[in-house]
Amino acid sequence: MVAAVEASRNGAQVTIIERMDRVGKKLLATGNGRCNFTNAWIELTRYRSKDVELASQFLENFSTEYVINYFRDLGIEPYQDETGKIFPYSLQASSMVDVLRDEYLRHGTIEKCGEQVLSIHPSKKRTQVNSTIATHEFDKVVLAMGGKSSDMLGSDGSGFKLLESMGYVLHPTYPALVKLKSDFKHLKALRGLKVMALVRLVSEDGLIGKDFGEVLFADFGVSGPPVLQLSGQAVEEIMKGKSVKLELDLFANQTPLELHDALMARFLKLKHKSVQDSFVGLLNKRLIIPILKESGITDMSIKATQLNKKQVYQIIKTLKSLRLNITNYHSWQASQVTAGGLSLRELNPRTMESKKYAGVHVAGEVLDLYGECGGFNLHWAWCTGIKAGIACSAY
């Protein structure tokens, strides 16, 4: 859509071929219908790619301010929440779709919805595009087909198949920003519970990544912002056949020694209480027994002051590193974004044009780069789409 805006503004005759019955369906669903369209903290560390060192060349000159001003010129006033996420002030994703459509339709862009592209045949002069409806020829083509996440919204992975049919070798694709499955034996008891924790992703090779936030326990395993942020890396490790664990630090603001001193003072003050009851007011009640069981405590009625040093040490270890074995991940349909795809090395970072085929440009999620939750993936979409559109203009 942004590619169409840029190309049509600059005199190109633009046609959008869309397999769904309307454009922008996935955009309408972003940010729970509010469209978190960029973030105050756009930086390279928020992105993942096999060639992440090249990503800076693609993101160059596309700052948060650039994107905010781009959409402000179209009528979108920004609203920034306390986490740095930026939404339209209307808090409606439909606002984003409306202003983009208004702009490219104003400049003569034609929409062909309900038409799926089946094959693309580049040549030195023009590119032939075969669809379920007709055969088209264009001077320039932008492949902005999304990934494989949320096929009901348009991203069904067909873009990857088209690229492969054109002779590209793609990096393996897998779901990212996705819920993770676990065989943690206390999941049923903890179902629906939310806890704040520093989450560390650990594989056989050691620490992979970490993130802080609200973790949600469910029947299947865990979710929540920090889990989703780490999920792409977890899936990648699982695909390699490696064992993966999440370690939850429930007292990230305290060192083990500080936690030890605080617990010993608490146990002494509440010496009349059982070890189970001594944690009421410190931990969510549903979490107390799982924590004690994971620490090897079998008698919940024992007084806290009767715990030996080893038992206290084990409780502290559990509170600082509650381990959940990750067994699998949810399906494509449940994922927010696709990892893997066409290597950034295949494209000119200034124009998004293929180095293999002149006049063929590629943008968005079909490329081997994805960002964290919080507007980073839409920022990437705008950046690459705008560059492609400018390169496809008539001037």
N, C-alpha and C positions, 0 to 999 in steps of 0.2 A: 504493500500500500504506500509506504513512503518512497519506494523506488518509482512508483507510478506518479506520485506527486512531483518528484524532482524532474523526471524525464518529460512529463507533459508540460510543466511550467516552462521548460526550456525548448519547447517547440516540437517535441517528438509526438508522433501519433501512437498512442499507447493502448494496448489491449491486455486486460487481466483475464486469464483463464483460470477459473476456480471450480474445483470438483464438487464443492458443497453447494447448497442452494442459495447461499449468501456469503459475502466476504466477511472476514473478521470474527468468525465464531470463537476461535481460541482466544483472541484478544478480549472478547466480551467476558470470558470466564476468568481472566487473570485477576489476581488480588482479591479473590472471592467476590468478583463482580465490581470491584472498585478500581482496578487497573493501577497497580504500583509500577509506574512507567519508567522510573529511574531511581537512583539512590544518591544521597549526598556524598557517599564515600566510594566513588568509582576508582578502583585501582587494580593493578594486575594480579595482586594476591587473591582477589576474589574470584578468579577464573581458573579453570582446569582445561588442559589440552596436552596432547602429545608434543606439541610445539608451542608451549605457552610463552617461550621467550620471543616468539614472533608476534604474539598478540598485541604487544605495545605498538607495533607498526600499523596495525589495523585500527586500534583505538585512538591513535594519535589525533589530536585536535578535536576529539569528541568528548568533551568534559560534561559533567553534570549541568553546568551553566549553559552549555551549547544546547543540550537536549531540552532543558526547561524553556529557553528562549525560542527554540524552534517551535515548540507546541504552543507557547504563549502567543506567537504570531498567528497561529491558527485559531486562537480563541480559548486555549486551555490555561486557566490560572492554576498554579501549583499549590499543593498543601503538603507540608513535610511533618511527619510524626516524630515522636521522640527517638525512634531507632534509626532515623535517616531515610526511611522510605518516603518516596514522593508520589503523590496521587493527584489526579485532577481535583480541583476544589469542590467540584460537584459530587465527588466520590462515586462516579458512575463510569464504568468502562465504556458504556455506550457513547459517552461524550467523545472519547478518543476515536472510535469508529466513525462517528458522525462527521467530525471535523476533517478527517483524512479523506473520506468519501466526497464530502462537499468540495474539497480542494481539487482532487484529481478529476472529478466529474465536470467541475467548472472549466477545466482546461481540456476537455474533450476526450478523456479516457473512456474506453468502452469496457464494460464488464460482461463477461460470458460465464455465468454461473451454471452449475449442473453439468459441467463439461470437464472430463478428466483427460489429462495428457497421458498418452500411451508410449510415445517414443519421440526422441529428439535427434535430428541428423544435421550436425553442423557442416558447413562447406565454406570455401573461401569467400563466396559472395553473400549467400543468405543461409539462414538456418531454417530447416523444415521442422515443424512441430505437428505431429499427428495426434489427434484426440479422438474421443468417442463420438464426436459430432462432425469434425471436418479436418482437413489438412490445411495448415497455415504456413506462410513463409514470412520471416521477419529479418530485418537487418541485424537486430540485436535482441538477445533473450536474457532475462534475469530468472534464474532458478531459485525461488524463495518458497520452498515447499514444506518447510517445517521438518520435524524429526519423526519419531515413531511413538511419542507419548500422546495419549488422548486422541485415538483414531476417530472417535465420534465427533470430535471438533475439527477434524480435517487432517491431523498429523498421523498418517497411517503407514509411514515408512516407504511410500511409493517413490519419494524423491531419491532415496538411496539406490533403489533398483534402476531408476533412470540414469543416474550417474554411473553405475556399474555397466549398464548397457552401452554407455559412451566410452568405455574403456578405462574408467578410473578404478584404482584399487583403494578401497576405503579402510579406515581404521575400524575395528570391530565396534559395533554399537551396543549400548546397554543402558538400562534405565538409571537415572540419577534423580536426586531430590525425591526419594522414594522411602516408604516405610520399611523397616527391617524386621525380620522374623527371628525369634529366639526360642530356645528350649528351656529358658529360666523357669524353674519349678514353682515359683510363687506368682506367676502371671495372673492366674485366676483370682487370687486374693487381692492383687494390686490393680486389677482392671479398672480403667477410668481415672486412676490417680495421676496427678501432675506434681512433679517435684522440680525445684531448681537445682541444677547440678552443672559442674564442669565435666563434660563428656570427652573421654579420650578414646580414640580408635586405635586398637593395637592388633598387629598381626604377628606372624612368626618372626618377622624381620624387625619388630619393635614398634615404637610409636609412629603412627601414620599421620595423625592429625588430632586436633582438639577444638572444642567449641563450648561456649557457655550458654545456658538458657533453660527453658522449661521442657522437661522430658515427660512424655505421656505414655503410661503403661497401657497395654491392650491385650486381648486374648492371644493375638498372634505374636506379639513382641513389643517393640517400642516405636514411638514416633515423636513429633515435636520438632521445633526449629533446629536445635543442635544436632539431632539425629539425622534430619534431612540434609543438613549441610555436609555431614560426613558420609552420607549414604553412597554417593558416587564412588568414593575411594574404597568403601567397604565392598561394594559390588565388584569393583575391579579386582580386588584381592580374592574374593570368592571365585570369580571366573578363572583365576590362576590356580585354583585348587588349594588355596591357603586358608588356614583357620583364622577366624576373625573374632575379636571380642570388643565389647564396649565396657569401659570402666567409668563408673559414675562417682564423682567426688561430691558428696552431699554437704561438705563443709569446706568449700574451696577457699574461703577467706581465713581459714585457720591452718597452721602447720600441724603435723601430727603431735608435736610436743604441746602446743597450745591447746589442742583438743583434749589431750590426755589430762592436762591440768584442770581444764574446765569440767571434764567428766568426773574426775576424782573429787572436786569441790562439790559438784552436784550430788554425787553418790553419798557424800558425807552429810550434806544438808538434808537429804531425803533418806537417811539411813533406816527409817522405819518402813520404807516401801520396798516392794519386790523389784527385781531388775527390770521387769516388764513395765511396771507402773512408774518407775523412776524416769522413763523416757517420755512419758506423757507431757506434752507442752514443749518438747524439744523436737520430736519427730511426729509426723502424721501417724495417728493410731494404727492405721492399716499397714504401715511400714515397719512398725516396731518388731513384731514377731519374725517376719522375714529377715530383718537385719540380725536379730539374735540367733536365729537358726543358721544363717550363713556364717555366723561367727563361732558356731559349734556349741552354743548354749542350748541345752536340752531341757533344763528345769527353769521355767519362767517365774517360778515362785521364790527362787532363791533371792536373798537380800543382795542388793548391789554391792554392799560393803563386804560381802563374802566372796566376791569374785577374786580369783588369783591374778597375778600379773599377766600370765599368758592369756587368760580369758579377756582381760581389759585390752591387751594389745590386739587381739583378734577382732574385738568390736571396733576399735579405732581403725584398723586396717580395712574392715568392711565399710565403715562410714566414709573413708577416704578413697576406697576403690571397690565399689560394689560391681562385681563382674557379671556380665551377661554374655553368654556365648551366642554369636550370630550365626544362624543356620542357613538363612536364605533371605530373599527380598521379594517385595510385591511385584505385580505384573506391570507391563508397559502402561496399561490403562490407569493404574494408580500412581504413575510417576508424573512429575511435573515437567521434566525436561529429558532430552536424549543426550547421552555422552557418546563420543566417537563420531565418525563420519568422514567427510572429505578433508584431507590434510590442508592446513593453511599454506603449505609450501606450494600448492598447486595454483595459487592465485596471486595476482598483483595486489598488494595491500592498499594501494591508492585508489584503485578502480574496481576491485573485486572481479576483475576479468581473468578468465582461465588462461594459464600459460600454454595450454594445449590447443585451445580453440579460440580464435579471435572472434569477438562479438558475443561470447557466452560468459555471463557473469553469474556468480553464485553468492547467496546471502543467507544469513540467519542460522537457524538451528541445524540445518543439514550439514553445516561445517563442524569440524572437530574442535569445538570449544563450547563449554557451558559455564554458567556462573552460579553463584550461590543464590539462595532465596533473597528477595528484597529488591527486585527491579533490575538486577544485573543482566538477566537474559533479554529483557526487552530493550535495555540500553544497547546491547550487542545487535539486536535486530534493527534498531533505528540506525546505528552507526553503519552497518554493512549495507542496509537497504538504501540509505541516502547516497552513499558512495557509488553504488551500482547505478542508481537512477541518474545521478549527475553524469556518469560516464556514458550513459545511453541516450543522453539528450541530443538534440539536433545540432547543437553548436559545439 
